[in-house]
């Protein structure tokens, strides 16, 4: 019998699940760790936004994109 195919999760599904998680189950140290992970993720997302904006600005400058 074949193995079942891995179920693919949609973009953002894990994040949506994480924000619905019951925080009552966590100790203070675990919650502080969770905050540290979330803050690191926020910085990672902001860095990606900056890279995308820079790439877009470079493309707009090269190809005459929208003036802002």
HELIX and SHEET records of a PDB file:
HELIX    1   1 UNK A   13  UNK A   19  1                                   7    
HELIX    2   2 UNK A   23  UNK A   25  5                                   3    
HELIX    3   3 UNK A   28  UNK A   63  1                                  36    
END                                                                             
